[in-house]
Amino acid sequence: MAESTPVSAPSKARVFFRRTLSTVGLWGLVAAVFLSQNAIAYLGLIVVLISLSTLEYFQMLRNAGVKCFTGFGHALSIGYSVALAASFLSRKTSAGSALEAPVLLDAAAMAIAVIGAFCLQLRRPIRGLEPLQAVAVNVLGFVYIPFLFGFAARLVFLVSGTGQVPGALLLLWLIAVTKFTDMGAYLTGSLIGKHKMIPHVSPGKTWEGFGGALVFAQLAGCGLYALFPNQLAILGGWPHVIGLGVILALLSVVGDLAESVLKRSLNAKDSGQMLPGIGGALDLIDSLCFTAPALYFYLKWVQP
């Protein structure tokens, strides 16, 4: 019997080319949604990303043999994200009052996530820690993806102003800072990275890449603020812009590492294959799941 030829890993140049094409395509999609200035387009994209990321999350769990309630988890994720989007679309009030509407929705969804998972577990036998793990991974899936990434929708309506999406530029600013952080870490780490950052979590991350991430975050954040100071006045001025650039860069790196913890625990290289060179939808939004809530609460509690 002939031995099978091992599949060689793609070269760095090929990975870089694939990643660049995917990045250009993604920025094209972001630009199209931004230019549309249509609330349905913004919220629809958020709902789609949440749905795809949740699907990938539960697929990774199943592939690793982890017991979970896939149908329930995915239904709750879609139901919550659609209800969150509808709560903004249906309200014709000021930005502040509109933002308070999802609070009861959040509480209800959290309760359903916990109670529903325990109810489903009652149908299964008790085998050690398996029941608690099944409940825990379902609750984690809800909090990690639809709940945290849902703050991207809140940011769109955080700014008072005219038009369907008054906070469109604020969301674009967040995406730019977060993704430039990822880009800076990847480019700098690939070119000059030598000192491993957290090799037991992500062997490819280096301290040189981390430094590049901080620099690129400032380039994006300060660059956009310099171009659109009036539209981004909610950020509160240069000290806040620079400070937020550091905070969001740090959380972007942590968000990326958090998904690395998840994937290494489940023995998965990528969450999916939707984006060549990048991975799946969850690989795309992992950092935003950490930076979107941080920006929202900073603007609500810190920046006067």
Backbone as CSV, one residue per row, in Angstrom:
resi,resn,N_x,N_y,N_z,CA_x,CA_y,CA_z,C_x,C_y,C_z
1,MET,0.854,-1.201,0.000,0.000,0.000,0.000,0.889,1.249,0.000
2,ALA,0.633,2.152,-0.925,1.463,3.352,-1.069,1.212,4.316,0.079
3,GLU,2.267,4.930,0.527,2.133,5.902,1.598,1.564,7.197,1.041
4,SER,0.695,7.806,1.832,0.106,9.068,1.402,1.111,10.199,1.567
5,THR,1.110,11.110,0.627,2.036,12.243,0.673,1.488,13.299,1.622
6,PRO,2.258,13.700,2.621,1.765,14.697,3.569,1.519,16.036,2.877
7,VAL,0.456,16.703,3.325,0.112,18.004,2.753,0.990,19.064,3.397
8,SER,1.742,19.773,2.587,2.646,20.795,3.122,1.868,22.040,3.532
9,ALA,2.361,22.676,4.583,1.719,23.902,5.049,1.977,25.026,4.056
10,PRO,0.999,25.913,3.868,1.209,27.023,2.930,2.321,27.938,3.402
11,SER,3.055,28.507,2.456,4.158,29.400,2.787,3.627,30.694,3.404
12,LYS,4.531,31.430,4.076,4.139,32.699,4.676,3.657,33.687,3.626
13,ALA,4.302,33.657,2.453,3.902,34.570,1.382,2.484,34.272,0.917
14,ARG,2.168,32.971,0.806,0.820,32.594,0.358,-0.228,32.947,1.398
15,VAL,0.104,32.706,2.672,-0.818,33.070,3.745,-1.043,34.581,3.762
16,PHE,0.068,35.339,3.585,-0.044,36.795,3.572,-0.928,37.261,2.413
17,PHE,-0.763,36.629,1.226,-1.560,36.995,0.062,-3.040,36.715,0.307
18,ARG,-3.345,35.539,0.858,-4.733,35.191,1.150,-5.330,36.140,2.182
19,ARG,-4.545,36.421,3.204,-5.016,37.313,4.265,-5.270,38.712,3.721
20,THR,-4.395,39.166,2.828,-4.569,40.498,2.241,-5.839,40.570,1.401
21,LEU,-6.072,39.538,0.570,-7.287,39.521,-0.244,-8.535,39.528,0.629
22,SER,-8.525,38.708,1.687,-9.675,38.660,2.580,-9.882,39.995,3.281
23,THR,-8.774,40.631,3.695,-8.866,41.915,4.381,-9.426,42.992,3.464
24,VAL,-8.943,43.034,2.221,-9.450,44.009,1.254,-10.946,43.788,1.001
25,GLY,-11.333,42.529,0.851,-12.747,42.225,0.640,-13.603,42.645,1.820
26,LEU,-13.110,42.405,3.030,-13.854,42.775,4.229,-14.001,44.289,4.351
27,TRP,-12.907,45.013,4.089,-12.998,46.467,4.151,-13.926,47.001,3.062
28,GLY,-13.986,46.306,1.927,-14.937,46.694,0.890,-16.366,46.543,1.372
29,LEU,-16.635,45.432,2.090,-17.973,45.218,2.643,-18.302,46.262,3.692
30,VAL,-17.335,46.550,4.577,-17.543,47.574,5.597,-17.817,48.926,4.952
31,ALA,-17.072,49.255,3.900,-17.271,50.531,3.198,-18.657,50.607,2.567
32,ALA,-19.108,49.497,1.981,-20.430,49.472,1.347,-21.531,49.698,2.381
33,VAL,-21.408,49.027,3.527,-22.407,49.203,4.583,-22.347,50.629,5.124
34,PHE,-21.131,51.158,5.316,-20.984,52.513,5.838,-21.605,53.540,4.896
35,LEU,-21.332,53.398,3.608,-21.856,54.357,2.637,-23.366,54.264,2.472
36,SER,-23.928,53.101,2.760,-25.381,52.949,2.623,-26.138,53.817,3.624
37,GLN,-25.511,54.062,4.812,-26.150,54.837,5.878,-27.557,54.307,6.186
38,ASN,-27.693,52.996,6.097,-28.982,52.345,6.321,-28.899,51.499,7.583
39,ALA,-29.804,51.750,8.528,-29.759,51.036,9.804,-29.940,49.538,9.615
40,ILE,-30.783,49.142,8.671,-31.012,47.715,8.440,-29.735,47.041,7.957
41,ALA,-28.958,47.728,7.114,-27.704,47.161,6.617,-26.714,46.951,7.766
42,TYR,-26.593,47.940,8.647,-25.674,47.828,9.778,-26.088,46.692,10.704
43,LEU,-27.340,46.728,11.133,-27.812,45.731,12.086,-27.888,44.352,11.450
44,GLY,-28.229,44.302,10.159,-28.282,43.022,9.463,-26.923,42.354,9.407
45,LEU,-25.878,43.135,9.152,-24.523,42.580,9.120,-24.121,42.058,10.497
46,ILE,-24.483,42.776,11.548,-24.171,42.338,12.908,-24.880,41.026,13.223
47,VAL,-26.149,40.916,12.841,-26.917,39.688,13.079,-26.303,38.515,12.320
48,VAL,-25.910,38.740,11.082,-25.308,37.668,10.276,-23.990,37.197,10.894
49,LEU,-23.146,38.136,11.315,-21.861,37.772,11.916,-22.052,37.007,13.227
50,ILE,-23.034,37.423,14.014,-23.325,36.715,15.262,-23.794,35.293,14.968
51,SER,-24.679,35.148,13.992,-25.218,33.826,13.656,-24.124,32.887,13.155
52,LEU,-23.275,33.382,12.243,-22.201,32.554,11.702,-21.181,32.193,12.786
53,SER,-20.842,33.155,13.636,-19.854,32.909,14.695,-20.381,31.891,15.700
54,THR,-21.661,31.997,16.037,-22.257,31.034,16.971,-22.274,29.641,16.363
55,LEU,-22.595,29.558,15.083,-22.591,28.270,14.398,-21.198,27.650,14.439
56,GLU,-20.164,28.452,14.200,-18.784,27.958,14.249,-18.395,27.526,15.658
57,TYR,-18.829,28.273,16.645,-18.524,27.953,18.036,-19.047,26.560,18.402
58,PHE,-20.304,26.312,18.102,-20.884,25.015,18.448,-20.331,23.896,17.564
59,GLN,-19.937,24.229,16.346,-19.314,23.221,15.490,-17.972,22.797,16.079
60,MET,-17.199,23.740,16.592,-15.921,23.404,17.224,-16.150,22.527,18.450
61,LEU,-17.179,22.824,19.226,-17.491,22.010,20.401,-17.843,20.582,19.996
62,ARG,-18.673,20.444,18.968,-19.075,19.102,18.525,-17.879,18.329,17.992
63,ASN,-17.032,19.015,17.213,-15.853,18.338,16.655,-14.913,17.844,17.752
64,ALA,-14.905,18.556,18.881,-14.035,18.168,19.993,-14.709,17.168,20.927
65,GLY,-15.953,16.805,20.630,-16.660,15.842,21.458,-17.207,16.413,22.750
66,VAL,-17.350,17.742,22.818,-17.890,18.384,24.016,-19.414,18.367,23.957
67,LYS,-20.043,17.893,25.015,-21.500,17.857,25.072,-22.055,19.277,25.194
68,CYS,-23.055,19.580,24.392,-23.666,20.906,24.431,-25.056,20.827,23.813
69,PHE,-25.771,21.921,23.879,-27.129,21.991,23.336,-27.102,22.935,22.137
70,THR,-26.681,22.390,21.012,-26.400,23.198,19.825,-27.624,23.947,19.320
71,GLY,-28.730,23.239,19.134,-29.933,23.875,18.598,-30.424,24.996,19.483
72,PHE,-30.464,24.742,20.781,-30.903,25.763,21.732,-29.969,26.967,21.708
73,GLY,-28.662,26.701,21.722,-27.693,27.790,21.741,-27.773,28.667,20.508
74,HIS,-27.911,28.024,19.340,-27.976,28.808,18.108,-29.288,29.568,18.012
75,ALA,-30.394,28.944,18.431,-31.692,29.621,18.387,-31.708,30.835,19.314
76,LEU,-31.121,30.687,20.508,-31.076,31.807,21.445,-30.222,32.941,20.890
77,SER,-29.109,32.600,20.260,-28.219,33.608,19.699,-28.917,34.411,18.595
78,ILE,-29.555,33.703,17.680,-30.246,34.388,16.586,-31.421,35.198,17.119
79,GLY,-32.201,34.583,18.018,-33.362,35.286,18.568,-32.965,36.556,19.292
80,TYR,-31.892,36.479,20.084,-31.441,37.655,20.826,-30.946,38.746,19.889
81,SER,-30.117,38.387,18.918,-29.545,39.402,18.024,-30.621,40.055,17.162
82,VAL,-31.605,39.272,16.713,-32.707,39.843,15.921,-33.557,40.758,16.796
83,ALA,-33.851,40.328,18.024,-34.648,41.155,18.934,-33.906,42.443,19.287
84,LEU,-32.583,42.349,19.466,-31.786,43.541,19.767,-31.848,44.525,18.605
85,ALA,-31.682,44.016,17.390,-31.760,44.881,16.210,-33.147,45.502,16.085
86,ALA,-34.184,44.700,16.308,-35.557,45.205,16.187,-35.850,46.269,17.227
87,SER,-35.250,46.144,18.422,-35.499,47.125,19.477,-34.975,48.504,19.085
88,PHE,-33.904,48.549,18.300,-33.383,49.832,17.823,-34.171,50.339,16.621
89,LEU,-34.504,49.443,15.718,-35.221,49.853,14.511,-36.623,50.369,14.809
90,SER,-37.236,49.844,15.867,-38.636,50.185,16.146,-38.791,51.445,16.980
91,ARG,-37.700,51.963,17.529,-37.794,53.120,18.415,-37.425,54.406,17.685
92,LYS,-38.305,55.364,17.760,-38.085,56.662,17.112,-37.813,57.748,18.154
93,THR,-37.179,57.355,19.250,-36.915,58.295,20.333,-35.462,58.735,20.282
94,SER,-35.041,59.438,21.306,-33.668,59.922,21.358,-32.720,58.765,21.586
95,ALA,-31.436,59.029,21.313,-30.447,57.961,21.423,-30.381,57.407,22.835
96,GLY,-30.441,58.283,23.852,-30.313,57.824,25.225,-31.407,56.858,25.621
97,SER,-32.678,57.196,25.328,-33.778,56.316,25.710,-33.772,55.042,24.899
98,ALA,-33.318,55.118,23.668,-33.262,53.918,22.835,-32.260,52.920,23.390
99,LEU,-31.186,53.429,23.983,-30.144,52.542,24.500,-30.602,51.788,25.737
100,GLU,-31.583,52.311,26.475,-32.045,51.626,27.669,-32.981,50.469,27.343
101,ALA,-33.535,50.462,26.126,-34.497,49.425,25.753,-33.944,48.013,25.848
102,PRO,-32.689,47.747,25.404,-32.206,46.363,25.434,-31.861,45.827,26.815
103,VAL,-31.936,46.653,27.872,-31.532,46.181,29.187,-32.392,45.009,29.635
104,LEU,-33.707,45.125,29.525,-34.598,44.032,29.896,-34.394,42.832,28.970
105,LEU,-34.110,43.098,27.700,-33.837,42.016,26.758,-32.586,41.250,27.186
106,ASP,-31.539,41.965,27.609,-30.317,41.308,28.092,-30.612,40.410,29.281
107,ALA,-31.364,40.946,30.248,-31.681,40.177,31.452,-32.494,38.933,31.108
108,ALA,-33.480,39.102,30.231,-34.310,37.961,29.849,-33.496,36.900,29.128
109,ALA,-32.615,37.322,28.226,-31.801,36.373,27.468,-30.833,35.624,28.381
110,MET,-30.237,36.324,29.347,-29.342,35.667,30.297,-30.091,34.598,31.086
111,ALA,-31.288,34.954,31.554,-32.082,34.003,32.319,-32.445,32.784,31.474
112,ILE,-32.838,33.022,30.232,-33.191,31.920,29.336,-31.990,31.031,29.065
113,ALA,-30.809,31.653,28.895,-29.601,30.880,28.614,-29.295,29.896,29.738
114,VAL,-29.414,30.351,30.982,-29.098,29.493,32.127,-30.215,28.481,32.390
115,ILE,-31.446,28.977,32.488,-32.574,28.093,32.811,-32.796,27.068,31.702
116,GLY,-32.723,27.535,30.451,-32.939,26.632,29.328,-31.913,25.518,29.263
117,ALA,-30.644,25.855,29.500,-29.588,24.841,29.456,-29.776,23.803,30.557
118,PHE,-30.137,24.245,31.767,-30.372,23.287,32.859,-31.592,22.415,32.576
119,CYS,-32.636,23.010,31.987,-33.820,22.218,31.652,-33.482,21.135,30.630
120,LEU,-32.698,21.464,29.638,-32.303,20.482,28.633,-31.418,19.401,29.237
121,GLN,-30.596,19.779,30.218,-29.718,18.801,30.856,-30.505,17.768,31.658
122,LEU,-31.722,18.107,32.105,-32.533,17.174,32.881,-32.878,15.917,32.087
123,ARG,-32.800,16.008,30.757,-33.111,14.855,29.917,-31.934,13.901,29.789
124,ARG,-30.757,14.289,30.294,-29.550,13.489,30.098,-29.082,12.891,31.424
125,PRO,-28.386,11.774,31.360,-27.849,11.181,32.592,-26.707,12.023,33.166
126,ILE,-26.471,11.859,34.466,-25.401,12.582,35.147,-24.128,11.757,35.068
127,ARG,-23.116,12.296,34.398,-21.826,11.625,34.287,-20.723,12.593,34.707
128,GLY,-20.374,12.568,35.966,-19.309,13.433,36.458,-19.609,14.904,36.231
129,LEU,-18.617,15.617,35.677,-18.757,17.050,35.425,-19.408,17.354,34.072
130,GLU,-19.740,16.330,33.321,-20.283,16.546,31.978,-21.522,17.435,31.967
131,PRO,-22.495,17.268,32.883,-23.670,18.155,32.866,-23.325,19.625,33.080
132,LEU,-22.432,19.890,34.053,-22.042,21.281,34.305,-21.280,21.866,33.118
133,GLN,-20.457,21.068,32.473,-19.731,21.533,31.298,-20.691,21.858,30.164
134,ALA,-21.705,21.025,29.980,-22.679,21.266,28.914,-23.425,22.580,29.129
135,VAL,-23.839,22.813,30.382,-24.532,24.068,30.695,-23.574,25.244,30.533
136,ALA,-22.353,25.084,31.041,-21.383,26.186,31.033,-21.007,26.610,29.621
137,VAL,-20.756,25.655,28.719,-20.338,26.040,27.368,-21.477,26.712,26.616
138,ASN,-22.732,26.360,26.941,-23.851,27.038,26.292,-23.994,28.470,26.778
139,VAL,-23.871,28.667,28.094,-23.951,30.028,28.636,-22.781,30.871,28.145
140,LEU,-21.580,30.269,28.117,-20.407,30.981,27.597,-20.624,31.389,26.141
141,GLY,-21.177,30.484,25.337,-21.415,30.796,23.932,-22.304,32.007,23.756
142,PHE,-23.330,32.140,24.612,-24.224,33.298,24.517,-23.527,34.582,24.948
143,VAL,-22.848,34.534,26.097,-22.199,35.745,26.618,-21.061,36.186,25.707
144,TYR,-20.260,35.237,25.261,-19.059,35.534,24.483,-19.385,36.139,23.119
145,ILE,-20.407,35.608,22.434,-20.628,36.049,21.053,-21.788,37.041,20.922
146,PRO,-23.059,36.629,21.038,-24.125,37.609,20.791,-24.187,38.748,21.799
147,PHE,-23.932,38.446,23.082,-24.032,39.512,24.078,-22.911,40.530,23.921
148,LEU,-21.653,40.073,23.894,-20.539,41.012,23.789,-20.504,41.720,22.440
149,PHE,-20.682,40.976,21.351,-20.631,41.625,20.034,-21.857,42.505,19.808
150,GLY,-22.920,42.267,20.571,-24.107,43.112,20.454,-23.848,44.559,20.810
151,PHE,-22.750,44.829,21.532,-22.424,46.220,21.853,-22.039,47.009,20.605
152,ALA,-21.686,46.332,19.534,-21.438,47.032,18.274,-22.714,47.701,17.788
153,ALA,-23.858,47.034,18.000,-25.138,47.637,17.621,-25.455,48.834,18.506
154,ARG,-25.150,48.731,19.782,-25.415,49.848,20.692,-24.613,51.087,20.309
155,LEU,-23.373,50.885,19.860,-22.532,52.023,19.501,-23.105,52.813,18.330
156,VAL,-23.796,52.119,17.416,-24.376,52.803,16.257,-25.391,53.849,16.695
157,PHE,-26.056,53.595,17.833,-27.111,54.507,18.283,-26.729,55.266,19.548
158,LEU,-25.451,55.237,19.900,-24.992,55.952,21.088,-24.903,57.453,20.839
159,VAL,-24.642,57.827,19.602,-24.466,59.239,19.243,-25.806,59.851,18.894
160,SER,-26.080,61.041,19.413,-27.274,61.784,19.024,-27.004,62.492,17.694
161,GLY,-27.951,62.432,16.798,-27.763,63.077,15.502,-28.834,62.676,14.517
162,THR,-28.724,63.196,13.333,-29.704,62.907,12.294,-29.307,61.651,11.528
163,GLY,-30.244,61.147,10.765,-29.968,59.977,9.957,-30.303,58.683,10.690
164,GLN,-30.319,57.595,9.945,-30.670,56.301,10.518,-29.568,55.740,11.410
165,VAL,-28.323,56.082,11.105,-27.193,55.521,11.859,-26.272,56.649,12.318
166,PRO,-26.684,57.403,13.341,-25.883,58.555,13.778,-24.489,58.178,14.276
167,GLY,-24.321,56.949,14.746,-23.017,56.539,15.258,-22.207,55.730,14.270
168,ALA,-22.499,55.859,12.983,-21.807,55.053,11.969,-20.295,55.282,12.000
169,LEU,-19.878,56.525,12.107,-18.442,56.823,12.088,-17.767,56.348,13.376
170,LEU,-18.501,56.365,14.480,-17.958,55.855,15.734,-17.682,54.358,15.622
171,LEU,-18.615,53.626,15.018,-18.412,52.186,14.822,-17.253,51.933,13.870
172,LEU,-17.163,52.742,12.815,-16.048,52.604,11.878,-14.721,52.875,12.586
173,TRP,-14.698,53.867,13.473,-13.489,54.178,14.239,-13.083,52.980,15.090
174,LEU,-14.056,52.360,15.754,-13.770,51.184,16.571,-13.203,50.044,15.731
175,ILE,-13.835,49.776,14.594,-13.378,48.692,13.721,-11.962,48.970,13.232
176,ALA,-11.700,50.228,12.851,-10.375,50.586,12.336,-9.301,50.387,13.403
177,VAL,-9.549,50.872,14.618,-8.565,50.730,15.689,-8.330,49.255,16.000
178,THR,-9.418,48.487,16.094,-9.300,47.066,16.432,-8.569,46.290,15.352
179,LYS,-8.957,46.492,14.113,-8.359,45.720,13.028,-6.945,46.189,12.676
180,PHE,-6.666,47.467,12.859,-5.291,47.932,12.662,-4.386,47.363,13.752
181,THR,-4.936,47.152,14.934,-4.174,46.480,15.996,-3.786,45.078,15.549
182,ASP,-4.780,44.339,15.040,-4.507,42.985,14.536,-3.484,43.015,13.402
183,MET,-3.666,43.975,12.494,-2.781,44.090,11.337,-1.365,44.444,11.765
184,GLY,-1.255,45.382,12.709,0.062,45.784,13.192,0.784,44.645,13.878
185,ALA,0.048,43.865,14.661,0.655,42.715,15.345,1.128,41.678,14.336
186,TYR,0.309,41.432,13.315,0.656,40.419,12.321,1.848,40.845,11.471
187,LEU,1.807,42.074,10.955,2.882,42.543,10.082,4.210,42.666,10.833
188,THR,4.171,43.321,11.989,5.400,43.512,12.755,5.955,42.187,13.248
189,GLY,5.052,41.338,13.738,5.492,40.035,14.218,6.090,39.179,13.117
190,SER,5.500,39.257,11.905,6.007,38.470,10.780,7.372,38.961,10.319
191,LEU,7.590,40.278,10.396,8.829,40.850,9.876,9.985,40.776,10.872
192,ILE,9.729,41.144,12.125,10.838,41.245,13.077,10.586,40.505,14.385
193,GLY,9.462,39.773,14.463,9.126,39.100,15.707,10.109,38.003,16.081
194,LYS,10.650,38.061,17.289,11.606,37.052,17.773,11.246,36.542,19.173
195,HIS,10.776,37.429,20.033,10.536,37.068,21.420,9.066,36.677,21.611
196,LYS,8.846,35.420,21.957,7.497,34.914,22.110,6.788,35.615,23.273
197,MET,5.512,35.897,23.046,4.726,36.615,24.040,4.077,35.636,25.026
198,ILE,3.177,34.805,24.527,2.524,33.787,25.357,2.505,32.493,24.547
199,PRO,3.633,31.806,24.448,3.726,30.645,23.554,2.784,29.501,23.899
200,HIS,2.408,29.353,25.185,1.511,28.259,25.543,0.077,28.512,25.090
201,VAL,-0.231,29.752,24.706,-1.563,30.094,24.196,-1.527,30.290,22.690
202,SER,-0.587,31.115,22.222,-0.468,31.405,20.795,1.007,31.506,20.438
203,PRO,1.589,30.451,19.887,3.033,30.439,19.589,3.477,31.526,18.626
204,GLY,2.564,32.034,17.796,2.947,33.030,16.803,3.009,34.448,17.324
205,LYS,2.457,34.712,18.496,2.435,36.069,19.041,3.797,36.417,19.642
206,THR,4.284,37.624,19.295,5.576,38.081,19.815,5.429,39.455,20.459
207,TRP,6.404,39.809,21.295,6.389,41.130,21.916,6.633,42.227,20.884
208,GLU,7.408,41.917,19.850,7.597,42.893,18.765,6.271,43.163,18.064
209,GLY,5.505,42.093,17.842,4.190,42.252,17.243,3.254,43.057,18.124
210,PHE,3.362,42.857,19.429,2.548,43.621,20.374,2.873,45.114,20.284
211,GLY,4.164,45.437,20.165,4.549,46.833,19.999,3.992,47.418,18.718
212,GLY,4.045,46.638,17.632,3.472,47.094,16.373,1.974,47.293,16.474
213,ALA,1.305,46.451,17.251,-0.139,46.584,17.440,-0.485,47.917,18.097
214,LEU,0.288,48.308,19.119,0.037,49.576,19.802,0.240,50.766,18.865
215,VAL,1.284,50.700,18.029,1.565,51.795,17.099,0.475,51.904,16.038
216,PHE,0.088,50.780,15.451,-0.926,50.794,14.403,-2.277,51.246,14.949
217,ALA,-2.585,50.894,16.192,-3.841,51.336,16.798,-3.889,52.852,16.889
218,GLN,-2.759,53.469,17.262,-2.705,54.925,17.346,-2.807,55.567,15.959
219,LEU,-2.184,54.947,14.984,-2.271,55.476,13.616,-3.724,55.521,13.145
220,ALA,-4.455,54.455,13.396,-5.851,54.408,12.965,-6.713,55.354,13.777
221,GLY,-6.596,55.285,15.108,-7.439,56.104,15.963,-7.194,57.591,15.792
222,CYS,-5.932,57.994,15.834,-5.601,59.423,15.698,-5.825,59.914,14.281
223,GLY,-5.548,59.055,13.301,-5.742,59.452,11.907,-7.193,59.746,11.593
224,LEU,-8.090,58.864,11.998,-9.515,59.088,11.738,-10.048,60.281,12.531
225,TYR,-9.568,60.430,13.761,-10.043,61.563,14.567,-9.576,62.892,13.970
226,ALA,-8.373,62.921,13.430,-7.867,64.141,12.799,-8.676,64.488,11.558
227,LEU,-9.146,63.462,10.842,-9.933,63.693,9.631,-11.371,64.092,9.931
228,PHE,-11.942,63.537,11.003,-13.359,63.781,11.305,-13.545,64.195,12.768
229,PRO,-12.953,65.317,13.186,-13.051,65.709,14.605,-14.473,66.032,15.048
230,ASN,-15.267,66.626,14.188,-16.632,66.986,14.565,-17.530,65.752,14.676
231,GLN,-17.413,64.849,13.701,-18.243,63.642,13.719,-17.868,62.704,14.860
232,LEU,-16.614,62.796,15.333,-16.143,61.942,16.418,-15.959,62.735,17.707
233,ALA,-16.710,63.827,17.836,-16.594,64.676,19.025,-16.956,63.923,20.295
234,ILE,-17.770,62.878,20.191,-18.169,62.089,21.355,-16.957,61.458,22.053
235,LEU,-15.848,61.309,21.330,-14.648,60.718,21.933,-14.008,61.640,22.964
236,GLY,-14.302,62.936,22.888,-13.900,63.847,23.962,-12.578,64.552,23.836
237,GLY,-11.910,64.461,22.692,-10.646,65.163,22.527,-9.456,64.230,22.470
238,TRP,-8.285,64.820,22.189,-7.080,64.029,21.947,-6.646,63.142,23.116
239,PRO,-6.695,63.624,24.372,-6.281,62.725,25.470,-7.114,61.443,25.517
240,HIS,-8.424,61.583,25.300,-9.296,60.406,25.309,-9.030,59.511,24.096
241,VAL,-8.791,60.130,22.954,-8.520,59.358,21.747,-7.265,58.509,21.918
242,ILE,-6.211,59.132,22.436,-4.950,58.411,22.631,-5.111,57.326,23.707
243,GLY,-5.778,57.691,24.810,-5.995,56.716,25.869,-6.837,55.536,25.411
244,LEU,-7.902,55.830,24.660,-8.739,54.759,24.126,-7.958,53.887,23.146
245,GLY,-7.059,54.509,22.392,-6.253,53.736,21.458,-5.432,52.672,22.176
246,VAL,-4.878,53.045,23.332,-4.093,52.092,24.124,-4.998,51.018,24.718
247,ILE,-6.112,51.437,25.310,-7.033,50.488,25.953,-7.580,49.489,24.938
248,LEU,-8.048,49.996,23.801,-8.642,49.114,22.795,-7.597,48.190,22.171
249,ALA,-6.375,48.688,22.006,-5.310,47.829,21.468,-5.027,46.671,22.416
250,LEU,-4.944,46.977,23.719,-4.701,45.930,24.706,-5.824,44.898,24.698
251,LEU,-7.071,45.370,24.666,-8.208,44.456,24.687,-8.346,43.700,23.373
252,SER,-7.917,44.315,22.284,-7.934,43.616,21.000,-6.988,42.421,21.039
253,VAL,-5.809,42.632,21.605,-4.841,41.536,21.738,-5.391,40.455,22.667
254,VAL,-5.987,40.887,23.787,-6.559,39.923,24.728,-7.705,39.152,24.085
255,GLY,-8.534,39.849,23.300,-9.638,39.179,22.624,-9.157,38.132,21.644
256,ASP,-8.088,38.445,20.936,-7.505,37.482,20.003,-6.933,36.281,20.757
257,LEU,-6.275,36.543,21.877,-5.710,35.465,22.685,-6.809,34.630,23.348
258,ALA,-7.915,35.275,23.695,-9.022,34.542,24.307,-9.566,33.495,23.342
259,GLU,-9.685,33.877,22.067,-10.150,32.873,21.100,-9.095,31.797,20.892
260,SER,-7.814,32.172,21.013,-6.753,31.167,20.922,-6.879,30.141,22.040
261,VAL,-7.227,30.605,23.241,-7.468,29.687,24.357,-8.591,28.717,24.003
262,LEU,-9.661,29.264,23.447,-10.804,28.433,23.055,-10.404,27.409,21.995
263,LYS,-9.716,27.859,20.952,-9.362,26.959,19.856,-8.349,25.908,20.285
264,ARG,-7.365,26.289,21.095,-6.381,25.310,21.547,-7.024,24.288,22.482
265,SER,-7.981,24.737,23.285,-8.689,23.806,24.168,-9.495,22.790,23.377
266,LEU,-9.999,23.225,22.221,-10.834,22.353,21.386,-10.051,21.746,20.224
267,ASN,-8.731,22.010,20.197,-7.861,21.462,19.151,-8.332,21.877,17.754
268,ALA,-8.651,23.167,17.608,-9.106,23.703,16.322,-8.135,24.782,15.860
269,LYS,-7.750,24.744,14.587,-6.822,25.749,14.057,-7.531,27.076,13.822
270,ASP,-8.676,27.018,13.143,-9.503,28.187,12.877,-10.936,27.864,13.253
271,SER,-11.740,28.904,13.486,-13.145,28.666,13.813,-13.922,28.205,12.587
272,GLY,-13.427,28.540,11.379,-14.088,28.147,10.137,-13.181,28.421,8.955
273,GLN,-13.715,28.247,7.755,-12.933,28.436,6.538,-13.552,29.483,5.614
274,MET,-14.378,30.343,6.170,-15.102,31.316,5.358,-14.160,32.329,4.701
275,LEU,-13.091,32.701,5.422,-12.194,33.755,4.955,-10.782,33.205,4.807
276,PRO,-10.310,32.978,3.581,-8.954,32.454,3.370,-7.899,33.343,4.013
277,GLY,-6.987,32.733,4.781,-5.932,33.486,5.434,-6.330,34.067,6.771
278,ILE,-7.631,34.111,7.055,-8.113,34.653,8.326,-8.823,33.576,9.137
279,GLY,-9.721,32.852,8.490,-10.454,31.795,9.175,-11.947,31.975,9.006
280,GLY,-12.661,31.895,10.115,-14.107,32.006,10.078,-14.607,33.328,10.603
281,ALA,-15.925,33.417,10.778,-16.535,34.648,11.264,-16.090,34.970,12.686
282,LEU,-15.947,33.937,13.527,-15.509,34.176,14.900,-14.067,34.679,14.939
283,ASP,-13.226,34.193,14.024,-11.860,34.719,13.924,-11.878,36.201,13.540
284,LEU,-12.930,36.603,12.854,-13.048,37.987,12.406,-13.479,38.926,13.528
285,ILE,-14.407,38.472,14.377,-14.982,39.369,15.381,-14.451,39.142,16.786
286,ASP,-13.517,38.194,16.974,-13.062,37.872,18.329,-12.567,39.103,19.082
287,SER,-11.764,39.941,18.437,-11.244,41.142,19.096,-12.336,42.167,19.343
288,LEU,-13.263,42.293,18.408,-14.350,43.255,18.547,-15.283,42.892,19.699
289,CYS,-15.370,41.603,20.019,-16.190,41.184,21.158,-15.660,41.770,22.461
290,PHE,-14.381,42.109,22.513,-13.789,42.701,23.708,-13.715,44.223,23.620
291,THR,-13.484,44.754,22.421,-13.300,46.207,22.307,-14.625,46.969,22.244
292,ALA,-15.664,46.386,21.649,-16.946,47.088,21.538,-17.549,47.402,22.910
293,PRO,-17.635,46.441,23.840,-18.152,46.793,25.172,-17.282,47.817,25.885
294,ALA,-15.961,47.709,25.727,-15.055,48.640,26.401,-15.289,50.069,25.921
295,LEU,-15.410,50.273,24.619,-15.654,51.615,24.093,-17.003,52.139,24.554
296,TYR,-18.006,51.275,24.540,-19.351,51.690,24.960,-19.341,52.179,26.404
297,PHE,-18.784,51.392,27.316,-18.796,51.761,28.731,-17.860,52.934,29.013
298,TYR,-16.779,53.047,28.278,-15.889,54.199,28.442,-16.645,55.485,28.108
299,LEU,-17.373,55.467,27.004,-18.095,56.672,26.588,-19.281,56.969,27.506
300,LYS,-19.828,55.928,28.137,-20.962,56.137,29.041,-20.514,56.573,30.443
301,TRP,-19.372,56.073,30.900,-18.992,56.269,32.303,-17.772,57.148,32.518
302,VAL,-16.827,57.175,31.568,-15.569,57.888,31.782,-15.558,59.217,31.066
303,GLN,-15.825,59.194,29.768,-15.778,60.427,28.970,-17.028,61.253,29.262
304,PRO,-16.880,62.456,29.866,-18.049,63.262,30.232,-18.816,63.786,29.031
